[in-house]
Amino acid sequence: MTKTALVTGAGRRFGFEVAKALIEDGYKVFAHYNSSKDGVDELSQLGAEPIQANFARQHDVKEMVTQIKKSGSKLDLLINNASCFFDNDSVDNDSEALETVFQVHNIAPYLLITGLQQQLSNSDNGLIINITDIYTDKPSTNYIAYCAAKAGLANMTQAFAKALAPDVRVNAIQPGPILFLPEHDNEHKMQVLDETPLQVEGGLEPMIDTVRFLRDNPFLTGESIKVDGGRALNL
């Protein structure tokens, strides 16, 4: 029977690449996006089913849950990857940005997990993977709200791992410098790599490998794996 996965934030970067990898692995993929649709169009051509939802609005998340439930009784994999990244100035001067940080990283994953719990339980190997951050353990003072929200998602990972066992496993991945943003200049890149013991930009493949590792090892739950080239050691 075909396995089914939901990837949030599938329009770009890791979300896009892991969705594509899962399609190659034979999954039917629900590819969620908010506004980054270019990658989702490509995923659609590969067979993914696109789902638009603004995670800053609870109504959108609940509508998405309803739509996925209507499509089938089983969900094998949920990857909570959707994210937004605001610094202190952004959230201090825009209350909507502050709310969005916690809506996207905490409330939306909570609603997806609780709303799709039965579908995940119906799988023989139901798995949730939450994408957190290496700053979960050692927060940056420049992104306080973001780090707090990611820490909340990390805590949620452990709580749901206990609550949903033995039917559903729940784990997290903490990425480090896997893929620099276009706005990162060479000075920033060199500084980050200098702080990273392996001194390389990891790329997305190590993240995808970790998803497959968590999927294929049925004796892991409540775990959080750093994929960061060792950078967390120097934070």
N, C-alpha and C positions, 0 to 999 in steps of 0.2 A: 504494500500500500504506500502511496506517495506521502512523504512527510511534508509538514507544513510549518512555515516559520513566519513570524512578524518581525520586521526590522524597522525601528523608528529612526527618523532622520536619515532615510536611505537615498537622499538626493545628491549627496556629495561625500567626498573623502571616505572615511572608514565605513560609514553606513552603506554607501554605494558599492564599495569593493566587497564587503562581506555578503551583501545581498547577491551580488553577481556570483561569488564563490558558492553560495548555497544553491543557487540555481544550477550551477555546474555539478553540484553534488546530487542533484535530482529533486530538490525541494520545490514545492509550490511556495512562492514568497509573496507575502503582502508587504509592499514597499510604501511605507508612510513618508509623507513629506508635508511641509508647511508651505514654503515658497520656493525652495530650491528644487525645481522640477526637471532640469535638463537631464540629470542622471536617471531620474525616474522614467523619463521617456525612453531612454536606452534600455532600462530594465524591463519596461513593458514589452519592448520588441523581443526580449529574451523569454517572455512568458510570465513576468511578475504582474501582480494585480496592484495598481497604484491606489493609495488611499490618502486623501488630503485631510488634514486636521490641524488646527491651530491649538497647540498644547497650552497656550496661555488662557484658553477658554475650556472650562470643565465640560461644557455641553458638547464641544467638538470631540473630546476624548470619549465621552459616553456614547456618542453616535457612532464612533469608530468601533467601539466594542460591540455594539449591536450589529453593525455590518459584518464583522468577522464571525460573530456567532451564527448569523444567517447562512454563512458560506459552508459551514460544516461543524461537526460536533467535537473535533479534535484539533489541538494545536501542540506541536512538538517542541517548538523553540520560540521564545520571546527574547529579543535583544533590545533592551532599553538604552538606545544610543543617542536619541535626540538631545541636543544641548544648545545652550546660549551662553555667551561669555561676555560679561559686563564687568568693568573695573569699578572701583569705589566711586569715582566721579560720576559715572553713568547712573548708578543706582541712587546716589545721594541727591542727584538733581532731577530724577525722573522716577516717581513712585510706581509708574507702570512697569518700568524696567526691573525694579526691585521685586514686584509681585511676579513678573514673568520668570525670574530666576528660580523661584521656589515652585511655581506652577509647573515648569518644564521638567525640573530635576526631581521633584518630590511628589507633587499631587498627581501629575499625569502617570508616572510609573505605578503609583499606588492604585489608581483607578484601573489601569490596565491589568495589573496582577490580580486584584480582587475580582474584577469583572470577567476575566478569562480563566479564573482558577479551575473551573470545571472542565473546560476544554483542555487545559494543560494536564489535569489529572486523568483525562481519558486517554492520554498518550502512554505508550509503554515506557517512555523515557522522557517525561516532561521536564523541560529545562528552561530556566530564566537566567539570562546573563545581563547584569547591569554594568554599564560602562561608567566608572567613577573617575578617579584622578589620583596621581601620586600626592597631590596637595590635600587629599583627604586626611592624611596623618600629620602633615606638617604644612599648615595653611600659609598662603601668601598674604602679606598685609596689604597688597595692592588689589586683591580680589576677594575681599572678606565674605561678601554675600555668596559669591559663586562657590568658594571653598566650603562654606557652611552647608550649602545645598547639596554639594557632592558628598559631604560627610553624612548628611541625612540619608542619602541614597545608600551609602555604605552600611549604615546602621539598619536600614530597611532590608538590605540583603541578608544580614544575619538573622533578623527577626523572622522574615518569611522563610528562611531556610529551616528554622525550627518549626514554624507554624504549618508549613505545607508538607513536611516530611511524613511518611516516606514516599508519597505519590509524586511530588515535584521537587526537583533539586534547584537551588538558587545560589549562584556564584557571581563574582564580580571580576572585572579586569580594570587595572589601574594603568592607563597609558602615560608614558612620559613623552620625550621628544621623538615621536614617531614620524611626524610630517609637519614641517614648518608651514606657516600661513604665508600667503603672498606678500603681506605687509611687513613681514619680518626681514630686516636688512641684514647685511653680512656681519655687522658688529654684534647684533643680537644672536645670530646663529653661532658665531664663534664663541661667544660667552657661554651659551647653553651647552655646546659640545665640550667646552673646556671643563664644565662642571659635571659632565657625564663620563663615568669611568671607561665605558667602551668607546667614547669619542666618535660616534657615528649617529647619523639620523637613521632611525630604525626602519622607516618605511611601514607600509600597512600589512605586509605579509606575516610578520611575527604576531600581529594582532589576530589575523585570520587563523593562523596556526593554533593560537591559544583558544579560540572559539572551538575549533575542532577537538583540541585536547580535552576541554571541559565537556564537550558533547560525548566523546567516546570513552570517557572514564566514568563509569556509573557509581563510583564510590566517593565522589567529591561533592560536598555541599557546604555552604556557608564559608567558602574560601574566597580570598581576594588575591589575585595574581598581578604583580607588577610587571609591566612590559615597558621598560624604561631605560635599558642599557645601564642600569645601576644608578641613575641620577638621584633617586630618592635617598641614596646613602649620603649625598652631599648637600641636601636641603637644610 
